[in-house]
Structures are given as C-alpha cells and as structure tokens.
Amino acid sequence: METIAFIMANLPVIGQRMLEHVSLVAVSVGVAILTGVPTGIAITQSKRAADLVLYIASIIITIPSIALFGLLIPLLSIIGHGIGYLPAVIALILYAQLPIIRNTYTAIMNVDPALREAARGMGMTTLERLRRVELPLALPVILNGVRSAVVLNIAIAAIATYIGAGGLGTFISRGISQTDIRQLLTGAIAVSLLAILADYGLLFAQRLLTSPGLKLK
C-alpha cells in the first residue's frame, strides 16, 4: 500500500522519468537500426566479414553496462560530455547492434535462392531485388531483432542513471541508496511495464507490416 501511495503522489515525476527513459531507448535503437540493418545486409556478401562483425558485436554485448559506461566517460570527457545523455545513448547503440545485425543477416541469407533467380530473370538490379524481394521477406525477422534490442535497452537504460542520464533507473538507484523499498519497487515495476508494452506494441506493428502471404506460412 505504501508503494501505491508513493506512485500516486509522484505520478508527474514518474511521467518525466518515463519520457527520459523512452528518449534514451528510442534514439539509441533508431540509430542502431540505421547502422545495423545496412551492416547486416552488407556482410551477406562475405562469410569472413560476417563472422568478424558478429563476433565483435557479440563481445560488446557481453561487456557489463557499468564497465562500458565507465570506459566511455574518459573518452567523451575530451568533448565535455563524459556523463549524462550522450554516453548513455552511445552505450545503448552498441548494445542494440547484435540483435539487429544478426537478425538482418540471418533473414537475408535465408531468402529462397529461387526467388532471387526469378527476380534476376525479370531483369531486376541488385538494389531492386533487395528492395522489392529480399527486404519484404526478411522484414518479420528484422523486426524481431528490433524488438529484442528495444527490450534489452529498456533494461540497460535503467543503469544509465548512475552516469547522470536520468530515466526510471533514478528510482531504483535512490531506493538502493536510501534503503527505500517504495522507490525501488516503483522503478522496477515501471521498467518492467515499459518493456512489456514496448514488446507487445512492436509485435503488433510487426504483424501489420508483415505481408499477408508470409502470415499464411
């Protein structure tokens, strides 16, 4: 009951922290899509490049978030942004790369070769085949990678509060430092609900964007 009373009394602050959290995740995943999808497409041309890129992305995602934030602080301090929004967004972009690149690569590689040959036989160029055949078929798998990246970043963004990035993690850090179970539960519940809502929202978008023919398979 105390936690519910705390939530009701602090709804404006929770809303503000929620917006900060959503901003961190939206910007980082947006940039990760703009970089990860083209990278995933590009490495389909070389098995060696694919192995190297996926290996590096796999290493990055295993780095503890606190450690990565710590590594970015001295690097970005050179330009006066050692703590706060920028290092948090950069770290989240790096964490989002693996699921997006891997799913894009896997989806493109799994397109039926017969469909590529048919498109080639129709006189399509490589870019036309990619835009009109391969990407529409790969879209559901790519969106699955985006969903994974979003849920992952929502969780990791909670830790970004320790470098002054704000977000819902503020309640968790204060709850721990002040031994206040109300704030701790508020932060944990809010992060969990945000992750669930984002996951189901993206699942709905994925179903809308998937072509009817693929839904029947």
C-alpha positions as CSV (number, residue, x, y, z in Angstrom):
1,M,0.0,0.0,0.0
2,E,2.9,2.4,0.8
3,T,4.3,1.8,-2.7
4,I,0.9,2.5,-4.4
5,A,0.6,5.7,-2.3
6,F,4.1,6.7,-3.3
7,I,3.3,6.1,-7.0
8,M,0.1,8.1,-6.9
9,A,1.8,11.0,-5.1
10,N,4.7,11.1,-7.6
11,L,2.9,10.5,-11.0
12,P,4.3,13.7,-12.6
13,V,7.9,12.8,-11.7
14,I,7.3,9.2,-12.8
15,G,6.0,10.5,-16.1
16,Q,9.0,12.8,-16.6
17,R,11.4,9.9,-15.8
18,M,9.4,7.7,-18.2
19,L,9.9,10.2,-21.0
20,E,13.6,10.4,-20.3
21,H,13.8,6.6,-20.4
22,V,11.8,6.4,-23.7
23,S,14.0,9.1,-25.2
24,L,17.2,7.1,-24.4
25,V,15.8,3.9,-25.9
26,A,14.1,5.5,-28.9
27,V,17.2,7.4,-30.0
28,S,19.6,4.6,-29.4
29,V,17.5,1.9,-31.2
30,G,16.7,4.3,-34.0
31,V,20.4,4.9,-34.7
32,A,21.1,1.2,-34.2
33,I,18.6,0.4,-37.0
34,L,20.1,2.9,-39.3
35,T,23.6,1.4,-38.8
36,G,22.7,-2.3,-38.0
37,V,20.4,-3.1,-40.9
38,P,22.8,-1.8,-43.6
39,T,25.7,-3.6,-41.9
40,G,23.7,-6.9,-41.7
41,I,22.9,-6.6,-45.4
42,A,26.5,-5.7,-46.3
43,I,28.0,-8.7,-44.5
44,T,25.8,-11.2,-46.5
45,Q,28.4,-10.7,-49.3
46,S,31.3,-12.1,-47.3
47,K,31.3,-15.0,-44.8
48,R,34.6,-13.8,-43.3
49,A,33.2,-10.3,-42.8
50,A,30.0,-11.7,-41.3
51,D,31.9,-13.8,-38.8
52,L,34.1,-10.9,-37.8
53,V,31.3,-8.3,-37.4
54,L,29.1,-10.7,-35.5
55,Y,32.0,-11.8,-33.2
56,I,32.7,-8.1,-32.4
57,A,29.1,-7.4,-31.7
58,S,28.8,-10.5,-29.5
59,I,31.8,-9.3,-27.5
60,I,30.3,-5.8,-27.0
61,I,27.1,-7.2,-25.7
62,T,28.9,-9.3,-23.0
63,I,30.6,-6.2,-21.5
64,P,28.8,-5.2,-18.3
65,S,26.9,-2.0,-18.8
66,I,28.6,-0.2,-15.8
67,A,32.0,-1.1,-17.3
68,L,31.1,0.2,-20.7
69,F,29.7,3.5,-19.2
70,G,33.0,3.8,-17.3
71,L,35.0,3.3,-20.5
72,L,33.1,6.0,-22.3
73,I,33.4,8.6,-19.5
74,P,37.1,9.5,-20.1
75,L,36.7,9.2,-23.9
76,L,33.8,11.6,-24.0
77,S,35.2,13.9,-21.3
78,I,37.5,15.2,-24.0
79,I,34.5,16.9,-25.6
80,G,32.9,17.8,-22.3
81,H,30.2,15.0,-22.3
82,G,31.7,12.4,-20.0
83,I,28.5,11.8,-18.2
84,G,24.8,12.3,-19.0
85,Y,22.8,11.6,-22.1
86,L,25.4,11.2,-24.7
87,P,27.5,8.3,-23.2
88,A,24.3,6.5,-22.3
89,V,22.9,6.7,-25.8
90,I,26.3,5.6,-27.3
91,A,26.4,2.6,-25.0
92,L,22.8,1.6,-25.8
93,I,23.5,1.9,-29.6
94,L,26.4,-0.5,-29.1
95,Y,24.3,-3.0,-27.2
96,A,21.5,-2.9,-29.8
97,Q,23.8,-3.8,-32.7
98,L,24.0,-7.6,-32.2
99,P,20.3,-8.5,-32.4
100,I,19.6,-6.1,-35.3
101,I,22.7,-7.1,-37.3
102,R,22.3,-10.8,-36.6
103,N,18.6,-10.9,-37.5
104,T,19.1,-8.9,-40.6
105,Y,22.0,-11.1,-41.8
106,T,20.1,-14.3,-41.0
107,A,16.9,-13.1,-42.7
108,I,18.6,-12.0,-45.9
109,M,20.7,-15.2,-46.1
110,N,17.5,-17.4,-45.6
111,V,15.7,-15.8,-48.6
112,D,14.9,-18.6,-51.0
113,P,17.6,-18.6,-53.8
114,A,14.8,-19.5,-56.3
115,L,13.2,-16.1,-55.6
116,R,16.4,-14.3,-56.2
117,E,16.9,-16.1,-59.5
118,A,13.3,-15.3,-60.5
119,A,13.9,-11.6,-59.7
120,R,17.2,-11.7,-61.6
121,G,15.4,-13.3,-64.6
122,M,12.9,-10.4,-64.6
123,G,15.8,-8.0,-65.1
124,M,15.9,-6.6,-61.6
125,T,19.2,-5.0,-60.4
126,T,20.8,-6.0,-57.1
127,L,19.3,-3.0,-55.3
128,E,15.8,-3.7,-56.9
129,R,16.0,-7.3,-55.7
130,L,17.0,-6.1,-52.3
131,R,14.2,-3.5,-52.0
132,R,11.4,-5.4,-53.7
133,V,12.1,-9.1,-52.9
134,E,14.6,-9.7,-50.1
135,L,13.8,-6.9,-47.6
136,P,10.0,-7.5,-47.6
137,L,10.6,-11.2,-47.0
138,A,13.2,-10.5,-44.3
139,L,11.2,-7.8,-42.5
140,P,9.5,-10.0,-39.9
141,V,12.8,-11.4,-38.7
142,I,14.5,-8.0,-38.8
143,L,11.6,-6.6,-36.6
144,N,12.1,-9.5,-34.2
145,G,15.7,-8.2,-33.8
146,V,14.5,-4.7,-33.2
147,R,12.0,-6.0,-30.6
148,S,14.9,-7.7,-28.8
149,A,17.1,-4.6,-29.0
150,V,14.3,-2.4,-27.5
151,V,13.6,-4.7,-24.6
152,L,17.3,-5.1,-23.9
153,N,17.9,-1.4,-24.0
154,I,14.9,-0.6,-21.7
155,A,16.6,-2.8,-19.1
156,I,20.1,-1.4,-19.6
157,A,18.9,2.2,-19.7
158,A,17.9,1.8,-16.1
159,I,21.6,1.6,-15.2
160,A,22.4,4.7,-17.1
161,T,21.1,6.8,-14.2
162,Y,24.4,6.1,-12.5
163,I,26.1,8.4,-15.1
164,G,23.5,11.1,-14.8
165,A,21.3,10.1,-17.8
166,G,18.1,10.1,-15.8
167,G,15.3,7.7,-16.6
168,L,13.3,5.3,-14.5
169,G,16.5,3.9,-13.0
170,T,16.6,7.0,-10.8
171,F,14.0,5.5,-8.6
172,I,16.0,2.2,-8.4
173,S,19.3,3.9,-7.5
174,R,17.7,6.1,-4.9
175,G,15.7,3.2,-3.5
176,I,19.0,1.3,-3.0
177,S,21.0,4.3,-1.6
178,Q,18.2,5.4,0.7
179,T,17.0,1.9,1.6
180,D,13.6,2.9,0.4
181,I,11.6,-0.1,-0.9
182,R,8.9,2.2,-2.3
183,Q,11.2,3.9,-4.8
184,L,12.9,0.6,-5.6
185,L,9.6,-1.1,-6.4
186,T,8.4,1.9,-8.3
187,G,11.4,1.9,-10.6
188,A,11.3,-1.9,-11.1
189,I,7.6,-2.0,-11.9
190,A,7.8,1.0,-14.3
191,V,10.7,-0.5,-16.2
192,S,9.0,-3.9,-16.4
193,L,5.7,-2.4,-17.6
194,L,7.5,-0.3,-20.2
195,A,9.4,-3.3,-21.5
196,I,6.1,-5.3,-21.8
197,L,4.2,-2.5,-23.5
198,A,7.1,-1.9,-26.0
199,D,7.4,-5.6,-26.8
200,Y,3.6,-6.1,-27.5
201,G,3.5,-2.8,-29.3
202,L,6.3,-3.8,-31.7
203,L,4.7,-7.3,-32.1
204,F,1.5,-5.6,-33.2
205,A,3.5,-3.4,-35.6
206,Q,5.4,-6.5,-36.9
207,R,2.1,-8.2,-37.7
208,L,0.8,-5.1,-39.5
209,L,3.9,-4.8,-41.6
210,T,4.2,-8.5,-42.5
211,S,2.8,-9.3,-45.9
212,P,-0.4,-11.5,-45.9
213,G,1.4,-14.2,-47.9
214,L,4.0,-14.6,-45.2
215,K,1.4,-14.8,-42.4
216,L,-0.1,-17.9,-44.0
217,K,3.2,-19.8,-43.8
